[in-house]
Amino acid sequence: MRITRATALTACLAMTAAIFTATLPSSAATPDPVAVAAQPVAGSSNVKVEGSRIVLGDAPAAIGSTEIRQRSGLAELTPVRFPDPTSAVVVGYTAGTPDSSSAEVDVRAWVNNRWSEWTAAKAGTPTALPSASDQVQVRIIVSAPSTAPSTGASPWVGDVTVQPTDQAAAPRMTVQAAPLKSRVFATREGLVGGTTANGHVIVSRDHFVALPSRRGLSSAGSGTYSVKVCTASRCAFEPVWDVGPWNTKDDYWNPSATREMWKDLPQGKPEAQAAYQNGYNGGKDQFGRTVANPAGIDLADGVFWDALKLADNSWVDVTYLWTGDGGRGTVSISSGYLNVRNAPNSTGAVVGMAGKSAQVTVECQTTGQSVTGSQGTSSVWLRVHTGMYVAKAWVSAGSFGAC
């Protein structure tokens, strides 16, 4: 056969391509699962480690705002970092749920320099992340009826792995530009001496809130998921430390498509409100109880009485601060309850409070009275809401634009 220049060139190119393909690492190769150590980090509660398993501890029944008596344990595991960002992960695990107990596994991602909301992860099934990320964290929640003896039902989760994947997964959570704000009915939680869903023991005039879904539940001592609750004249910034009222899977602040339950309700409307006002779900909550009020948030006593000065259950405006894209600056309150004033000076009227561990959005900064606090002396004041300020001397914060 006569070999022309064109034929030779084609053969040479084909050979080169074959050699290149054979030596180039395959980008389509699926990364191996990464084992997640059974090492609960700070903020975990009522769990114990037995080998590679996280097991429910023996603490007394947790009460919580839902008034469903359970022993409950929560473990946030050490975050896992991947070599490259991934848009979804497959979480693998084994679990045991004796005597009507339960075990749940959630995952979240580090996006825009903060943690995303928790999403339920079904073993072996891809779970979409809100955005591509190279760092994820797994959370385990184990619960058992309080009627079971402490030596009886001991649900567990073990052999946890996470694996990056770009396979199609569940609907991706929408991240909107600004945090969602909705008007909901607030009730007072009380229950002093009880234990919240994250293991916090409720004290007199405490500062935290409860929302009816674990997707936005902060670990004890953390304000990763915080809210701004406002009346017409006052505002409170508080961490989410409990689950309730009424429901436990009603993340009503999320778009309908990614809402865990009640997907036919509009974003921002709690199921309890729809049940009470419109007879939705036969007027009952997810447990079949008749809904006696339209509550979408519970307030600890210090939030109810001291920060907002409420005399009775009331409608309030709630901003779910973690639901935005993170474009606005935030500061964390670490020095204890902090007064919010109506002017940038210590003689300004107190018009709200920020609870310990709460994340607080900052609109801008201005110069006011020089005060001395836990962070030194400063004349800078941070505006956290229209006509509301906190002294920078009390918070560890960077610089913000001028008001």
Buried (B, 14 or more C-beta within 10 A) or exposed (E): EEEEEEEEEEEEEEEEEEEEEEEEEEEEEEEEBBEBEBEBEEBBBBBBBEEBBBBBBEBEBBBBBBEBBBBBBBBBBEBBEBEEBBBBBBBBBEBBBEEEBBBBBBBBBBBBEEBBBBBBBEBEEBBBBBBBBBBBBBBBBBBBBBEBEBEEBBBBBBBBBBBBBEEEBBEBBEBEEEBBBBEBBBBBBBBEEBBBBBBBEBEEBBBBBBBBBBBBBBBBBBBBBBBBBBBEEBBBBBBBBBBBBBBBBBBBBBBEEBBBBBEEBEBBBBBBBBBBEEEBBEBBBBEEBEBEEBBBBBBBBBBBBBBBEBEEBBEBBBBBBBBBBBEBBBBBBBBEBBBBBBBBBBEBEEBBBBBBBBBBBBBEBBEBBEBEBEBEEBBBBBBBBEEBBBBBBBBEBEEBEEE
